Amino acid sequence: MSFARYKQYIEDGDTIILFLGFDNTLSIRVSKGTISQTRYGALRHSELIGRKYGSQVHCPKGYLYVLYPTPELWTVNVPHRTQILYSTDISLVTLQLDLRPGSVILEAGTGSGSLSHAFVRTIMPTGHLHTFEFHEQRAEIAKKEFEVHGLSAYVTAVCRDVSKDGFGVDDDIADAVFLDMPSPWPAIPFAKKALKKQGGRICTFSPCIEQVQKTHDVLKENGFEDCSTVECLVRNFDVRTTNLIIPDLGDDNNDETSKMEKNQGQNSLSENSSVDSNKDETQNDKTGVKNEANNSTSKFPSYNLVGRKVEDNFQFKSGVAPTSMPGHTGYLTFATLYL
Ligand SMILES: C[S@@+](CC[C@H](N)C(=O)[O-])C[C@H]1O[C@@H](n2cnc3c(N)ncnc32)[C@H](O)[C@@H]1O
């Protein structure tokens, strides 16, 4: 009973997440008297009860951390009965469907319930999720999982083919509809009926662009507007330090031409920006770098073209974009039904 309300201490019956290392987590249901095997050896559940979420637990061969099961952690630990939605797509779906506490959502299909858990967290405590799955066994497992996670008050999980039979809910009750199924278009007219009179948002998730094309056609036929399709990818940048060796262009004090240029520069500086070059040989230049390089013979340091002292290397950090963008999961198509 740990998903519905945040709490500090682990109780018997809680589903918790074990953090075993980077990218290595595991979900277990705490049950007094049970022993789970982990890579660090046996973990006695009775030792977990009463412990604070986030604390370190020692096993015979190492230690792990016990974490509160957020929807994000559940998504990476959910037993896969189907393909699932991951947090990257879920974040955009939540934003674009304008979900908030109190929202009423229709979802089909339930699949493994990854998205459903995130939906429930967003719409609690006054909203409701109606989720539909036509695969009997999957629908049953999902329903049981919601119960075990203490979410039954916020979710109604139904075994139903929404393409054939619609959603079976009252008309005008939903703020948003989400469809993750191979052929979402037959469900669109039913979604329209279920959306509130004042309008609402719909989203479909489809891996192939042909599904998207068909969905757009049917959305338009049913009076949906603002149709748009996006793909949500995480673009990680590598942060790299680049070291540029600044070329030494020679000692300009021995160069007659540069001496002349320097004198000209000196004159124009004194005329135009009122810098009194006789005042102080270590005076800062405009870049704020002290004149230390040539203070015996010149009032100007030896700077290269980028305005740095010659003896310095030029180091900077920059983000390097990936050359390719793997990670396609599917296209998210959003549309609005207006009043
Ligand atoms: C990819 S899964 C959904 C995964 C889910 N979004 C998640 O995050 O766990 C698609 C599910 O839709 C169900 N489905 C397909 N067509 C359906 C229909 N007409 N009515 C109800 N469920 C349907 C499938 O049985 C399958 O379980």
The ligand as an SDF file (V2000), in Angstrom:
LIG
                    3D

 27 29  0  0  0  0  0  0  0  0999 V2000
    1.5680   -1.4630  -25.8550 C   0  0  0  0  0  0  0  0  0  0  0  0
    0.3800   -2.0050  -24.7550 S   0  0  0  0  0  0  0  0  0  0  0  0
    0.0720   -0.6180  -23.7220 C   0  0  0  0  0  0  0  0  0  0  0  0
    1.1670   -0.3500  -22.7560 C   0  0  0  0  0  0  0  0  0  0  0  0
    0.8650    0.6730  -21.7250 C   0  0  0  0  0  0  0  0  0  0  0  0
    0.7070    1.9750  -22.3240 N   0  0  0  0  0  0  0  0  0  0  0  0
    1.9390    0.7090  -20.6720 C   0  0  0  0  0  0  0  0  0  0  0  0
    2.5970    1.7630  -20.5130 O   0  0  0  0  0  0  0  0  0  0  0  0
    2.1340   -0.2710  -19.9740 O   0  0  0  0  0  0  0  0  0  0  0  0
   -1.0440   -2.0780  -25.7520 C   0  0  0  0  0  0  0  0  0  0  0  0
   -2.1790   -2.8310  -25.1090 C   0  0  0  0  0  0  0  0  0  0  0  0
   -3.3740   -2.4800  -25.7830 O   0  0  0  0  0  0  0  0  0  0  0  0
   -4.2130   -3.5910  -25.7550 C   0  0  0  0  0  0  0  0  0  0  0  0
   -5.2440   -3.3760  -26.7970 N   0  0  0  0  0  0  0  0  0  0  0  0
   -5.0690   -3.4080  -28.1320 C   0  0  0  0  0  0  0  0  0  0  0  0
   -6.2130   -3.1400  -28.7680 N   0  0  0  0  0  0  0  0  0  0  0  0
   -7.1520   -2.9440  -27.7960 C   0  0  0  0  0  0  0  0  0  0  0  0
   -8.5380   -2.6530  -27.8270 C   0  0  0  0  0  0  0  0  0  0  0  0
   -9.2080   -2.5200  -28.9810 N   0  0  0  0  0  0  0  0  0  0  0  0
   -9.1900   -2.5020  -26.6500 N   0  0  0  0  0  0  0  0  0  0  0  0
   -8.5280   -2.6540  -25.4760 C   0  0  0  0  0  0  0  0  0  0  0  0
   -7.2170   -2.9450  -25.3990 N   0  0  0  0  0  0  0  0  0  0  0  0
   -6.5260   -3.0880  -26.5280 C   0  0  0  0  0  0  0  0  0  0  0  0
   -3.2720   -4.7610  -25.9910 C   0  0  0  0  0  0  0  0  0  0  0  0
   -3.8250   -5.9800  -25.5370 O   0  0  0  0  0  0  0  0  0  0  0  0
   -2.0510   -4.3360  -25.2140 C   0  0  0  0  0  0  0  0  0  0  0  0
   -2.0400   -4.8860  -23.9350 O   0  0  0  0  0  0  0  0  0  0  0  0
  1  2  1  0
  2  3  1  0
  2 10  1  0
  3  4  1  0
  4  5  1  0
  5  6  1  0
  5  7  1  0
  7  8  2  0
  7  9  1  0
 10 11  1  0
 11 12  1  0
 11 26  1  0
 12 13  1  0
 13 14  1  0
 13 24  1  0
 14 15  1  0
 14 23  1  0
 15 16  2  0
 16 17  1  0
 17 18  1  0
 17 23  2  0
 18 19  1  0
 18 20  2  0
 20 21  1  0
 21 22  2  0
 22 23  1  0
 24 25  1  0
 24 26  1  0
 26 27  1  0
M  CHG  2   2   1   9  -1
M  END
$$$$
